[in-house]
Amino acid sequence: MAERMFKVLMFMVGISFLLPAPGCRKDCKSYDILLTEQQKKQIPFEGREKIIFKHDTNELVLNGTGRHDTIEKNLVSGYSCDYYNKESVSLTFEGENISLNLYMYARDKFHIKVVDFSQGLSMHASMLTAQSTGELSEYEELIDSLTVNNSLYLNVYKDTVGVTYSFNTRDSMIYATYIYYSTDFGVVKIDFSDGSAWELENIEW
């Protein structure tokens, strides 16, 4: 009985070697989910800039860690060799207990995320980008002109901020309520629940 089982197993192993591997089949289909140049221009940074915000009487300095434009290959499912190439752009600016992330992916999604490590808060806004023009949509309000820290910014996108908590309760935290974004200068202002705000002071390009 054991000898027969062994022969059956060896037969199945031999058959498996004769079958083409999923990644080697010639009938695999692929497609691209790529970003246009117009979309990528909605993030105005190369990734190594220094962004300085004014918060009350204090300065908040965020240093860019680089811009990452990547294309990843993803299988459609575990039962198929079909795959798609997805492009994304990601930038992170880091300060003491704070990070600001700008992330664009999947053809039209754009996210702005602020993480406050001291409170365990992740705060985010999201918009869409048109492929043909790159213009943003799905925001709360487009402001023709906005004065921030004595500087005038045109065409500023205002959006509501969602908040994720890792500990404590909302009532004990100071969290972002609105983000104001310029496609020429990035985040120019963030309103907070206690009435304070981050206001863009300077960008070292």
QUICOR-V432347 format. One record per backbone hydrogen bond with DSSP energy under -1.0 kcal/mol. CO is the residue of the C=O (numbers start at 0). NH is the residue of the N-H. E is the energy in kcal/mol with one decimal. If there is no record, write none. Layout:
co-><CO;CO>
nh-><NH;NH>
e-><E;E>
This chain:
co-><0;1;2;3;4;5;6;7;8;9;10;11;12;13;14;20;28;30;32;35;36;38;39;46;48;49;50;51;51;52;53;54;57;59;61;62;67;69;71;73;76;81;82;83;84;85;87;88;89;90;91;92;93;96;97;98;99;100;101;102;103;104;105;107;108;109;110;111;112;113;114;115;115;119;120;121;122;123;124;126;127;129;134;136;140;142;143;145;147;150;152;155;156;157;157;158;161;163;168;169;174;176;177;178;179;179;180;181;185;187;188;189;190;191;195;197;198;201;202;203>
nh-><4;5;6;7;8;9;10;11;12;13;14;15;16;17;18;23;82;84;86;39;40;41;42;65;63;203;61;200;201;59;198;57;54;52;50;93;89;87;85;83;79;75;30;73;32;71;69;103;67;101;64;99;62;116;94;114;92;112;90;110;88;108;107;128;104;126;102;124;100;122;98;119;120;165;115;163;113;161;111;109;136;133;129;127;157;155;154;152;150;147;145;142;180;139;140;178;123;121;171;172;192;160;190;158;187;188;156;185;181;199;179;197;176;194;191;189;53;51;204;49>
e-><-2.3;-2.1;-2.0;-2.2;-2.4;-2.4;-2.0;-2.1;-2.2;-2.3;-2.1;-2.0;-1.5;-1.1;-1.1;-1.8;-2.2;-2.1;-2.6;-2.2;-1.5;-1.8;-1.3;-2.5;-2.5;-3.0;-3.0;-3.1;-1.7;-3.0;-2.1;-2.5;-3.0;-2.8;-2.9;-2.7;-1.7;-2.5;-2.9;-2.7;-1.0;-2.6;-1.1;-2.7;-3.5;-2.7;-2.4;-2.8;-2.4;-2.4;-2.5;-2.9;-2.8;-2.0;-3.1;-2.5;-2.9;-2.8;-2.4;-3.4;-2.7;-2.1;-1.3;-2.0;-2.2;-2.9;-2.5;-2.5;-3.3;-3.4;-1.7;-1.2;-2.3;-1.9;-2.5;-2.7;-3.5;-3.2;-2.8;-2.6;-2.0;-2.0;-2.4;-2.1;-3.2;-2.7;-2.3;-2.5;-1.6;-3.1;-2.8;-3.3;-2.9;-1.4;-2.0;-2.4;-2.5;-2.4;-1.1;-1.8;-2.5;-2.0;-2.3;-2.3;-2.3;-1.2;-3.2;-2.6;-3.2;-2.8;-2.7;-2.3;-2.8;-1.9;-2.4;-2.0;-3.2;-2.8;-1.0;-1.6>
